[in-house]
Amino acid sequence: MRLVKTSPEKQNKGQVATCGLCGKKKKLTHTSCCNNLICDDEENYVVFSYARNSCHRNHRRFTLCGYHESEGHKGKWQDCSKCRNSFEPEICAWYGTNEYNFEKLQDPPSFTPKHCNSCHKQISLSQDGYSMKGREYYCDTCTSKNLRGKDRN
């Protein structure tokens, strides 16, 4: 991935360049996928913290735009069937419409929400913790209960 470093520069008639996601004005770069101005802040991310504190990382890791570029797909990410077919429809919809996008997907796929196979609680695949066994989904609570029960045997 090629990053173009830049410092805040004057844009059209006195406007200061800002991150297209958060609006900050310092330490900016351009995304390699869509060439939008964004915070140059990936060093803020702590490995395995699952924090969402980096504009650059969030766009690269949690959008179809970033995925499309990292996989080397051709054409526009909005029209890419490879990208759409790479994820559960719920994840694809979230990757295309979340707050880490500069441009939102106009026609996200529809989906039926997943539910825990034990307690039937609805699970948000993009936000909640869960586990899978085959095609069955389990919420964090039921996963923990199942693991604790197995430790006793």
C-alpha positions in Angstrom: 0.0 0.0 0.0 1.4 3.4 -1.0 0.8 6.3 1.4 1.3 9.9 0.3 2.3 12.0 3.3 1.1 15.6 3.4 0.9 18.4 5.8 -2.2 20.6 6.2 -2.1 22.8 3.2 -4.4 25.6 2.1 -7.2 24.4 -0.1 -9.7 26.5 -2.1 -9.5 30.1 -1.1 -8.1 29.9 2.4 -9.7 26.7 3.6 -7.4 24.5 5.7 -7.2 20.8 4.7 -8.9 18.5 7.1 -9.4 14.8 7.6 -12.5 13.8 5.6 -13.7 11.6 8.5 -13.0 13.4 11.8 -12.1 17.0 10.6 -8.7 17.2 12.3 -6.2 19.5 10.6 -2.8 18.1 11.6 -0.7 15.1 10.4 -2.7 14.2 7.3 -2.1 11.8 4.4 -4.1 10.5 1.5 -5.7 7.1 1.3 -4.2 4.7 -1.2 -7.6 3.4 -2.2 -9.6 6.6 -2.9 -7.0 9.4 -2.5 -9.1 11.1 0.2 -7.4 13.2 2.9 -7.3 11.4 6.2 -5.5 11.4 9.6 -2.0 9.8 9.4 -2.6 8.0 12.7 -2.2 4.3 12.4 0.5 4.4 15.1 -2.2 5.2 17.6 -3.6 1.7 17.3 -2.5 -0.8 19.9 -2.3 -4.4 18.5 -5.2 -6.6 19.8 -6.9 -3.7 21.5 -9.7 -3.7 18.9 -9.8 0.1 19.4 -11.4 2.2 16.7 -9.1 5.3 17.4 -7.4 5.5 14.0 -9.2 7.2 11.1 -6.7 5.7 8.6 -6.9 2.1 10.0 -10.7 2.3 10.3 -11.1 3.2 6.6 -8.5 0.7 5.5 -9.9 -2.2 7.6 -13.6 -1.6 7.9 -14.8 -0.3 4.5 -15.5 -1.9 1.2 -13.3 0.8 -0.3 -10.3 -0.2 1.7 -11.0 -3.9 1.2 -11.4 -3.5 -2.6 -8.0 -1.8 -2.8 -6.2 -4.2 -0.5 -7.5 -7.2 -2.5 -6.4 -5.6 -5.8 -9.9 -5.7 -7.3 -10.5 -3.8 -10.6 -13.1 -1.1 -11.2 -15.1 0.8 -8.6 -15.7 -0.7 -5.2 -19.4 0.2 -5.4 -19.8 -2.1 -8.4 -17.5 -5.0 -7.3 -19.3 -8.3 -7.0 -16.1 -9.9 -5.6 -16.3 -7.5 -2.6 -20.0 -8.0 -2.1 -19.6 -11.8 -2.2 -16.7 -11.8 0.2 -18.8 -11.1 3.3 -22.1 -12.0 5.0 -24.7 -9.5 3.6 -24.9 -7.8 7.1 -21.1 -7.2 7.1 -21.1 -6.0 3.5 -23.9 -3.5 4.3 -22.0 -2.2 7.3 -18.7 -2.0 5.5 -20.4 0.0 2.8 -22.3 2.4 5.0 -20.5 2.9 8.3 -18.9 6.2 9.5 -15.5 5.2 8.2 -16.6 5.7 4.6 -16.0 8.9 2.6 -18.8 7.7 0.2 -21.6 5.4 1.4 -22.9 2.5 -0.7 -26.2 3.6 -2.2 -27.6 0.0 -2.5 -26.4 -2.1 0.5 -27.6 -5.7 0.5 -30.6 -6.6 2.6 -30.1 -9.2 5.3 -31.9 -11.1 8.0 -30.3 -10.4 11.4 -28.6 -13.3 13.1 -29.8 -14.6 16.4 -28.0 -16.7 19.1 -28.9 -20.3 18.7 -29.1 -20.7 22.5 -30.9 -17.6 23.9 -32.2 -16.2 20.6 -30.8 -12.7 21.3 -30.2 -10.7 18.1 -26.5 -10.5 17.2 -25.0 -7.5 15.3 -22.2 -9.1 13.3 -20.5 -5.8 12.9 -20.6 -4.7 16.5 -21.2 -7.6 18.9 -18.9 -10.4 20.0 -20.1 -13.8 18.9 -18.8 -17.3 18.0 -19.8 -19.7 15.3 -20.1 -23.4 15.2 -20.9 -24.4 11.6 -23.8 -22.2 10.6 -24.9 -21.6 14.1 -24.2 -18.2 15.9 -23.7 -17.8 19.7 -23.7 -14.5 21.6 -20.8 -13.8 23.9 -22.8 -14.7 27.0 -23.8 -18.1 25.7 -20.3 -18.7 24.3 -18.9 -18.1 27.8 -21.5 -20.4 29.4 -20.7 -23.2 26.9 -17.0 -22.8 27.4 -17.3 -22.8 31.2 -19.5 -25.9 31.1 -17.0 -27.8 29.0 -14.1 -26.9 31.4 -15.9 -28.8 34.2 -16.0 -32.1 32.3 
